[in-house]
Amino acid sequence: MQREYPAAPIASVAVAVRREDRLLLTRRKYEPRRGRWVLPGGVIELGESVRQAARREIREECGIEIEIQRVIDVEDRIFHDEAGRVQYHYILIILWAEHRGGTLVPASDVDAAEWVREGDLESYDIPNTSIRSIRQAFRAVRGEDRPSYPNDGT
């Protein structure tokens, strides 16, 4: 699958993993957004469900196990090059999950991973679109929002 200058949008997951009063953030190792802090996740592989992709990505990137609670939102991440062409286009399914085990160890596509309190977000280099998603995730885990999509158990 060609990620840069794709022929079609690429389905992906981002996971707001909660442990107590903190969410997991990762610093990206590669473009797009190399060196910036985001929710962990990645591309859904052919034949893989959204939930399977979320669990696999968190395991690969962070070494932990999660229990998915529900979908928080669905967003587009579209990046244009200097000529205005679409360089990257991801359809991002944002899930809320609970940490269930394992020790946090950054690997794969991330070079750092940390459990972050909402009040500490300002000290991280987080893209504007991601900060909106992260704040929405904090609201979701506090029960201050309504699900965008029902949890159908699949």
C-alpha positions as CSV (number, residue, x, y, z in Angstrom):
1,M,0.0,0.0,0.0
2,Q,1.4,3.3,-1.0
3,R,1.1,5.8,1.9
4,E,2.7,8.8,0.3
5,Y,0.6,10.2,-2.6
6,P,-2.0,7.4,-2.2
7,A,-4.6,6.5,-4.8
8,A,-7.3,6.5,-2.1
9,P,-7.7,7.4,1.5
10,I,-6.1,4.9,4.0
11,A,-8.2,3.5,6.9
12,S,-6.4,3.9,10.2
13,V,-6.9,3.8,14.0
14,A,-5.8,6.0,16.8
15,V,-6.3,4.8,20.3
16,A,-6.9,6.9,23.5
17,V,-5.6,4.4,26.0
18,R,-6.5,5.3,29.6
19,R,-4.6,4.3,32.7
20,E,-6.1,6.0,35.8
21,D,-6.3,9.7,35.1
22,R,-3.8,9.6,32.2
23,L,-3.9,8.9,28.4
24,L,-1.1,7.4,26.4
25,L,0.7,9.6,24.0
26,T,3.5,8.6,21.6
27,R,6.1,10.6,19.7
28,R,6.1,9.7,16.0
29,K,9.3,8.3,14.5
30,Y,8.3,8.9,10.9
31,E,6.4,11.3,8.6
32,P,3.8,12.5,8.7
33,R,4.2,14.5,11.9
34,R,7.6,13.1,12.7
35,G,8.8,14.1,16.2
36,R,5.3,15.2,17.4
37,W,3.1,13.7,20.1
38,V,-0.1,12.0,19.1
39,L,-2.4,9.2,20.1
40,P,-0.9,5.8,19.2
41,G,-2.2,3.9,16.3
42,G,-1.7,3.0,12.6
43,V,-3.0,1.6,9.4
44,I,-5.7,-1.1,9.4
45,E,-4.3,-4.2,7.5
46,L,-6.4,-6.0,4.9
47,G,-8.6,-8.6,6.6
48,E,-8.2,-7.0,10.0
49,S,-11.1,-5.5,12.0
50,V,-10.8,-2.0,13.5
51,R,-10.6,-3.5,17.0
52,Q,-7.9,-6.0,15.9
53,A,-5.9,-3.2,14.3
54,A,-6.1,-1.1,17.5
55,R,-4.9,-4.0,19.7
56,R,-2.1,-4.9,17.3
57,E,-0.9,-1.3,16.9
58,I,-0.8,-0.7,20.6
59,R,1.0,-4.0,21.2
60,E,3.6,-3.2,18.5
61,E,4.1,0.4,19.3
62,C,3.9,0.3,23.1
63,G,4.1,-3.3,24.3
64,I,0.9,-3.2,26.3
65,E,-2.5,-4.9,26.2
66,I,-5.8,-3.0,26.0
67,E,-9.5,-3.5,26.2
68,I,-11.4,-1.4,23.7
69,Q,-14.4,0.5,25.1
70,R,-15.9,2.3,22.1
71,V,-15.4,4.6,19.1
72,I,-14.9,8.3,20.1
73,D,-14.9,9.9,16.7
74,V,-13.9,9.5,13.0
75,E,-11.7,12.1,11.4
76,D,-9.8,12.8,8.2
77,R,-6.1,13.6,8.3
78,I,-5.2,15.1,4.9
79,F,-1.7,16.5,4.3
80,H,-0.9,18.5,1.1
81,D,2.5,19.1,-0.3
82,E,3.9,22.5,-1.4
83,A,2.2,22.1,-4.8
84,G,-1.2,21.4,-3.2
85,R,-1.3,17.7,-4.1
86,V,-2.6,15.3,-1.5
87,Q,0.6,13.8,0.0
88,Y,-1.1,11.7,2.8
89,H,-4.8,11.0,3.4
90,Y,-5.9,8.9,6.4
91,I,-9.4,8.2,7.6
92,L,-8.8,8.0,11.4
93,I,-11.1,6.0,13.6
94,I,-10.5,7.1,17.2
95,L,-11.1,4.6,19.9
96,W,-11.1,4.7,23.7
97,A,-9.5,1.8,25.4
98,E,-8.4,0.8,28.9
99,H,-4.9,-0.4,29.8
100,R,-5.1,-4.0,30.8
101,G,-1.5,-5.2,31.2
102,G,2.1,-5.0,30.1
103,T,4.9,-2.5,30.6
104,L,5.0,0.5,28.4
105,V,8.0,0.2,26.1
106,P,8.1,2.4,22.9
107,A,8.9,0.4,19.7
108,S,8.0,0.2,16.0
109,D,6.8,3.6,14.7
110,V,7.3,5.6,17.9
111,D,10.5,6.8,19.6
112,A,8.8,7.7,22.9
113,A,5.6,6.9,24.8
114,E,4.3,8.4,28.0
115,W,1.2,8.4,30.2
116,V,0.0,12.1,30.3
117,R,-2.4,14.0,32.5
118,E,-4.7,16.5,30.7
119,G,-3.2,19.4,32.6
120,D,0.3,18.5,31.2
121,L,-0.7,18.6,27.5
122,E,0.7,22.1,26.9
123,S,4.3,20.8,27.5
124,Y,4.1,18.4,24.5
125,D,4.5,19.3,20.8
126,I,1.0,18.2,19.7
127,P,-0.5,19.1,16.4
128,N,-3.7,21.2,16.6
129,T,-5.9,18.5,15.1
130,S,-4.5,15.9,17.5
131,I,-4.9,18.1,20.6
132,R,-8.6,18.4,19.7
133,S,-8.9,14.6,19.5
134,I,-6.9,14.1,22.7
135,R,-9.1,16.6,24.6
136,Q,-12.2,14.9,23.2
137,A,-10.8,11.6,24.5
138,F,-10.3,13.0,28.0
139,R,-13.9,14.2,27.9
140,A,-15.1,10.7,26.8
141,V,-13.2,8.8,29.5
142,R,-14.7,11.2,32.1
143,G,-18.2,10.5,30.7
144,E,-18.7,14.0,29.5
145,D,-19.7,13.2,25.9
146,R,-22.0,10.9,24.1
147,P,-20.7,8.1,21.8
148,S,-20.5,9.0,18.2
149,Y,-21.0,5.3,17.3
150,P,-22.5,2.6,19.5
151,N,-20.3,-0.2,20.8
152,D,-21.6,-3.2,18.8
153,G,-19.2,-5.7,20.5
154,T,-17.3,-6.7,17.3
